Amino acid sequence: MAFVAAGDITVHYELTGPSDAPVVLFANSIGTNFHIWDEQVKALGGRIRTLRYDMRGHGLTDATPGAYSMNMLADDALCLLDTLGIEQAHVCGLSIGGMMAQRLAVKAPDRILSLVLADTASVIGPPEIWQSRIEAIRAGGMASIAAGVMPRWFTSAFLESETERVRGYVNMVSRTSDAGYIGCAMAIRDADLRGDCARIACPTLVVVGEQDQATPLPQAEELIRAISNSQLKVITGAGHLPCVEQPAAFTDAVFDHLQTVGVVAPKETVRGNRNWHAP
């Protein structure tokens, strides 16, 4: 495990892959940790340099009290890049990670080469949903909301067929810091990034699970209309976490994007290896 002091927090991160390869920064969703990217790192790690980290308040990264903001979370990512000596990166963010990435691309456009915005939006609301969840956590802790989150994350087919994995994700949510989840929930509640989206200039892929209930397809289409240099990819048979539920399809989408922006060699070169999607 690797930790680094970045700004006012200690961040848990993992940096793997060739030292001279382009860096892709992966940012997790609320209530998860960087292990949601396990399959992508396995598939892509030999060709790119993957940097994944636990967002403030999540996993093994420090959880500070009080409200967070997208600006704060973007500063955390920039500070991590600075501390590790990484000048530029491609960014793949899921849900709140995608919101952070939108803010980051506008805040530091010279540092961000391209974006993958997965199952996210410029506004995820309404605010009352987040306020209700905050109040529930304050009253009963993270365990009081964990099981109820699963139908918003996964398709009914996944919930029925992958019961042990779903239980693991219930544990992941339950063991997230109350303060960290509440801080990030406040950041989502208060964020309106529609102005930022119009200013994003780098190549952007918007990805959405076909059955995503938390940030459904119409919100992904809004991002496409707002971001001039963008494309849309819908992942069939997936909900809010397609990187977990349909990892091969999600990895293909990321790979296609990286190929389009000139980061990796043609897909056929990699697909010649029968272990393309295997650990």
C-alpha positions, 0 to 999 in steps of 0.5 A: 500500500502507498500513502502520500501527504497531499495538501491537508490529507494523507492519500491512499493511492496506487501508481502502476505501469511503465514509468514512461507511459501516459498517466490515466488518473481514476477517480472513484464514486461516492461510497466506494474505494479505488478497487472499483477499478481493479479490472481496468488496471489489470487490463490496461496497466501494462500499456499505460500508467494507471494512478488510482486513489481513494477520494477524500473521506473514502477508503484509506484516505483521510476523512476530514469533517465538514462540507466538501466541494468539487473545488476541494476535491479537484484540488486534492487530485491536483495536489496528488499529481503535483506530489507524485511529479505528474505534469499531465494526465488523462482522467477517468471519473465515475459519478462524483469522480466524474463531477470532480473531473469536470471541475478539474478540466476547467480548473487546470486545462493545461494539466488534463489531456482528456476525460472519461466521464462515467455515469455522472452529470453536471448536476446530480440531484435534486438536493433534497435526496442528498440532504435526506441521505445525510440526515439518515447517516447522522441518525443511523450511520452508514450501515443504515443506507448501505443496502438501499444504495445497491438497487441504484448501483446495479441492475436487477440481474446483477443483484440476483446473480452476484449476491456475494459480490453485492454483499461485499459492496454493502460492506464497502459502503457501510465501512465508509467514514460517516464524515467522508460520505457526508462531506462528499454528499454535500459536494454533490448536493451543492454542485452545478457544473453546467457552466464548467461543461461549456468550457471543457475543451479536451477530448471527452468520452461520456460513458453511461450504463444502459440501466443506470438509475442514479445518472440515467442516459438523458443526463449523459446526453446533456453532457454530450450537448454541453461539451463540444469535443465529446462522444457517448458510449452506452454500456448494455447490461449495466447500471451505475457502476459499469466498470464493475458490472460489465468490466470488459465492455467498460475497459473497451470503451476506455481503450477506444478513447485512449486510442482515439486520442493517440495514447495507445496502439491499435486495439487489434495489437492488444486483442491478439493477446488472449488474456486481454481481459484476464488478470 
